[in-house]
Amino acid sequence: MSSEQKEKQTFNSRRESLLGLEKVKQVLAVASGKGGVGKTTLAVNIALALAGEGKQVGLLDADVYGPSVPVMLALKEEPARENKMIVPVCKYGLKVMSLGMLAEAGQAFIWRGPMVGRAIQQLLGDVLWGELDFLVVDLPPGTGDPSITIAQSIPKAKVLMVTTPQGVALADVRRAIQMFRRYDLEIIGLVENMSYFMCGHTSEPIEIFGHGGGELLSEELDLPLLGSVPLDLAIGTGGDAGVPLMAADADSEAGQIFKAIGRSILAST
Ligand SMILES: Nc1ncnc2c1ncn2[C@@H]1O[C@H](COP(=O)(O)OP(=O)(O)OP(=O)(O)O)[C@@H](O)[C@H]1O
């Protein structure tokens, strides 16, 4: 058996062993080619948008490099345990679990291969997710070991790629997409973040980070562009304050964009 076949066999057996996800209909992994593009911000607001469509939604923060969902949702409590299973914390109608809520979270940045794999498997399999229409997973950025381990471990996952308009970001996104495709994970589409800024003095959007990165990738990789999210003060400050935009003001202009992305996801899953 070739090493590639062996790798795929391990991959498939790992997927089958995650019985804790039996009642989860869809796993939506939010990924990015590099850090800081707003992946967590989008994962949180998209999870809330899906919940706003009447779906039962869980949010799993699997970012081993820096789990930031607890900050974005102002979560301080440790999750309870029930018969050795972890009970996710409920916030804004979402069932939430984060590496940052586990006791060993302070060590997250030194986690390596097998430890990451075990932690992720625990978060996926040992959490009482119950019945969910969607489990939104905030992946670590890039294509390093943790992302591969997670990609291998998540059953039935579909991937949503977050990008920004800059040319330099695109090569990283291409690499990440190749990696997910190698593990047969379906990529449902792209979302471009920080696409433009409305300054209030003119009705013209200002394209601070350039133009067309998302469209270019969408054409090149034959993936739908599911939405373009503006650089918006309320999106940034909402995350910092622990009250994401979709919890604070879902009817705002930016909120309508997240709602539309949520509906596009529903249409394509
Ligand atoms: N559309 C936006 N408008 C305003 N601020 C934003 C927007 N998207 C993200 N931000 C801000 O940019 C910063 C980085 O966002 P975020 O943490 O979501 O990125 P990330 O890609 O998940 O980063 P990491 O690689 O660290 O996981 C945060 O301070 C966030 O509030």
The ligand as a MOL file (V3000), in Angstrom:
LIG
                    3D

  0  0  0     0  0            999 V3000
M  V30 BEGIN CTAB
M  V30 COUNTS 31 33 0 0 0
M  V30 BEGIN ATOM
M  V30 1 N -14.9200 43.0390 8.3440 0
M  V30 2 C -14.2600 43.5270 9.3980 0
M  V30 3 N -14.4100 44.8190 9.7820 0
M  V30 4 C -13.7180 45.3110 10.8480 0
M  V30 5 N -12.8510 44.5990 11.5820 0
M  V30 6 C -12.6710 43.3070 11.2450 0
M  V30 7 C -13.3570 42.7100 10.1420 0
M  V30 8 N -12.9700 41.4060 10.0650 0
M  V30 9 C -12.0780 41.2230 11.0520 0
M  V30 10 N -11.8910 42.3420 11.7610 0
M  V30 11 C -10.9630 42.5360 12.8920 0
M  V30 12 O -9.6760 42.0780 12.4740 0
M  V30 13 C -9.0250 41.3950 13.5310 0
M  V30 14 C -8.6740 39.9690 13.0910 0
M  V30 15 O -9.8750 39.2570 12.9110 0
M  V30 16 P -10.0160 37.7100 13.3090 0
M  V30 17 O -9.4640 37.4450 14.6640 0
M  V30 18 O -11.4160 37.3290 13.0180 0
M  V30 19 O -9.0480 37.1070 12.2030 0
M  V30 20 P -8.5290 35.6200 12.0510 0
M  V30 21 O -8.2970 35.4160 10.6000 0
M  V30 22 O -9.4580 34.6690 12.7280 0
M  V30 23 O -7.1850 35.7130 12.8420 0
M  V30 24 P -6.2510 34.5190 13.3690 0
M  V30 25 O -5.3650 34.1780 12.2640 0
M  V30 26 O -5.5240 35.1510 14.5280 0
M  V30 27 O -7.1420 33.3800 13.7940 0
M  V30 28 C -9.9690 41.4480 14.7260 0
M  V30 29 O -9.6090 42.5250 15.5550 0
M  V30 30 C -11.3410 41.6890 14.0990 0
M  V30 31 O -12.2150 42.3980 14.9610 0
M  V30 END ATOM
M  V30 BEGIN BOND
M  V30 1 1 1 2
M  V30 2 1 2 3
M  V30 3 2 2 7
M  V30 4 2 3 4
M  V30 5 1 4 5
M  V30 6 2 5 6
M  V30 7 1 6 7
M  V30 8 1 6 10
M  V30 9 1 7 8
M  V30 10 2 8 9
M  V30 11 1 9 10
M  V30 12 1 10 11
M  V30 13 1 11 12
M  V30 14 1 11 30
M  V30 15 1 12 13
M  V30 16 1 13 14
M  V30 17 1 13 28
M  V30 18 1 14 15
M  V30 19 1 15 16
M  V30 20 2 16 17
M  V30 21 1 16 18
M  V30 22 1 16 19
M  V30 23 1 19 20
M  V30 24 2 20 21
M  V30 25 1 20 22
M  V30 26 1 20 23
M  V30 27 1 23 24
M  V30 28 2 24 25
M  V30 29 1 24 26
M  V30 30 1 24 27
M  V30 31 1 28 29
M  V30 32 1 28 30
M  V30 33 1 30 31
M  V30 END BOND
M  V30 END CTAB
M  END
